[in-house]
Amino acid sequence: MTTLKPAKGLLLIAEPAITGDLSFNRSVVLIADHTKSGSIGFILNKELDFTLRDLLPEIKGNFKVYNGGPVEQDNLYFIHKVPDLIPDSIEIASGIYWGGNFEVVKGLINENLISANEIKFFLGYSGWDCEQLNEELNAHSWIVAENHDHKDILNRKPRTFWKDKMMQLGGNYMIWSNAPENPSYN
């Protein structure tokens, strides 16, 4: 398997582990930014038990909210694929964008002009300082992978996303794809 270096638009896939960090266990993270000073990403497959309307009662839509990571979990972030509708968006890669004018987003939601397959919301983000991610990669905590799903990344089923990535990696990773998340259930 080719070893990729982290870059904007790539995925970080949590290495299989029996014990470990509850924040990132079985996570798939989209790298939204990667520079010499650090990296930022969003966990794509950790759905929370509430909707955007639970956080912002003025929102008319029932958009799901995801745990983006352990940093700044009191802040709301979003990625989307409609930069023509949302000013000030920053392209991550291949038609996936981060942020933009949130007042416009609220209006688009309330007017039913944007759907859940076009935007995804997160509480918090995943962040690493300049050497932290490299240290975690050297400790085999993550696999860096191409984002072949860029057109459908917002529509992946969160419950099977990590397992699907394990299957794509093949080899010994296929064994882990069927292991229970909690080994004591085995």
C-alpha positions, 0 to 999 in steps of 0.5 A: 500500500502506498503511504500518502502524506496528509494533505488538504482534501485527503482522509484520515482513517483511524487505525483499528484498535482494541483500546484507545481514544474514544474521540477518534475510535473508528473515525473517518476524518476529512482534512480541511486544511493542512499547512506547516503550522498544523492540520484541521479536519472534521470527523465525518461519521460520528453522528450526534443525538440532536439536530441543527434545530435543537441548537438553533430553534430558528432553523426550520430544517432537521439537519443532523449534527456530527461530532467534528472533533474534540476541539471547540465543541461549543462552535458549529462548523459546516462543509458543503458542495454549493459554493455558488449559494454560500458566499465566502466558502473555502474550497477543500478539494474536488467540489467540497467547501468549508464554511461561508456566510452562516446567515445565508445558510440559515436563509437557504435552510428556512427557504428549503433551498439547500438539502442535507445531501448538500451540507453537513454540520459539526460541533467542534473540529479535529486539530493537530499542531505542526508535528502532532499529526506526524507523531500520530501517523508514526505511531500508526494511529491513522491511515492517510487515504485518497478521498475517492468519495469526494462527490458523495462524501456528505452522503456516506452512511456514518455507521458503515463508513469506517467499515467500508474504508477498512474493506477498501484497504483490504488485507488484514484491515478486512478482518477488522471491518467485522470486529465489534466496536467494543471487543468485550461484545465478541 
